[in-house]
Amino acid sequence: MKLKNNLAIMAALQGLTLGQLAEKAGMNRQNLSIIKRRGSCSPMTAVKIAAALGVDVTEIIQEEEENHGSSDWRLLHERRQV
């Protein structure tokens, strides 16, 4: 899942460092740094990061440019809304 390039900005708006964001998301700082640099992560990790930021996951992911996996993502997102 492709992430927008705004994690550091969104964390800063919440008064969080990336290390603090990682801790809130239940991961270590190194993993979050790799995710940020790579620009992608699993759908579940995106949900955890978004929850730690207090935003909907759609605010941190890029629109689905590639069609593979998009139905899986919609299903996960719909389940989270219920």
Contacts in CASP RR format, 6 or more apart in sequence:
PFRMAT RR
TARGET T0000
AUTHOR 0000-0000-0000
METHOD contacts of the structure
MODEL  1
MKLKNNLAIMAALQGLTLGQLAEKAGMNRQNLSIIKRRGSCSPMTAVKIA
AALGVDVTEIIQEEEENHGSSDWRLLHERRQV
1 40 0 8 1.000
1 41 0 8 1.000
1 42 0 8 1.000
1 43 0 8 1.000
1 46 0 8 1.000
1 61 0 8 1.000
1 73 0 8 1.000
2 39 0 8 1.000
2 40 0 8 1.000
2 61 0 8 1.000
2 62 0 8 1.000
2 65 0 8 1.000
3 35 0 8 1.000
3 36 0 8 1.000
3 39 0 8 1.000
3 40 0 8 1.000
3 41 0 8 1.000
3 46 0 8 1.000
3 60 0 8 1.000
3 61 0 8 1.000
3 62 0 8 1.000
4 59 0 8 1.000
4 60 0 8 1.000
4 61 0 8 1.000
4 62 0 8 1.000
5 39 0 8 1.000
6 60 0 8 1.000
7 18 0 8 1.000
7 21 0 8 1.000
7 32 0 8 1.000
7 35 0 8 1.000
7 36 0 8 1.000
7 49 0 8 1.000
7 60 0 8 1.000
8 18 0 8 1.000
8 36 0 8 1.000
10 53 0 8 1.000
10 55 0 8 1.000
10 59 0 8 1.000
10 60 0 8 1.000
11 17 0 8 1.000
11 18 0 8 1.000
11 20 0 8 1.000
11 21 0 8 1.000
11 53 0 8 1.000
14 21 0 8 1.000
14 53 0 8 1.000
14 54 0 8 1.000
16 24 0 8 1.000
16 53 0 8 1.000
18 29 0 8 1.000
18 32 0 8 1.000
18 33 0 8 1.000
18 36 0 8 1.000
19 29 0 8 1.000
19 32 0 8 1.000
21 32 0 8 1.000
21 49 0 8 1.000
21 52 0 8 1.000
21 53 0 8 1.000
22 28 0 8 1.000
22 29 0 8 1.000
22 31 0 8 1.000
22 32 0 8 1.000
23 29 0 8 1.000
24 52 0 8 1.000
25 32 0 8 1.000
25 45 0 8 1.000
25 48 0 8 1.000
25 49 0 8 1.000
25 51 0 8 1.000
25 52 0 8 1.000
26 48 0 8 1.000
26 52 0 8 1.000
27 45 0 8 1.000
27 48 0 8 1.000
32 49 0 8 1.000
35 41 0 8 1.000
35 45 0 8 1.000
35 49 0 8 1.000
41 49 0 8 1.000
43 72 0 8 1.000
43 73 0 8 1.000
43 76 0 8 1.000
44 76 0 8 1.000
46 57 0 8 1.000
46 60 0 8 1.000
46 61 0 8 1.000
47 57 0 8 1.000
47 76 0 8 1.000
47 80 0 8 1.000
49 60 0 8 1.000
50 56 0 8 1.000
50 57 0 8 1.000
50 59 0 8 1.000
50 60 0 8 1.000
53 59 0 8 1.000
53 60 0 8 1.000
57 77 0 8 1.000
57 80 0 8 1.000
58 77 0 8 1.000
64 70 0 8 1.000
64 73 0 8 1.000
END
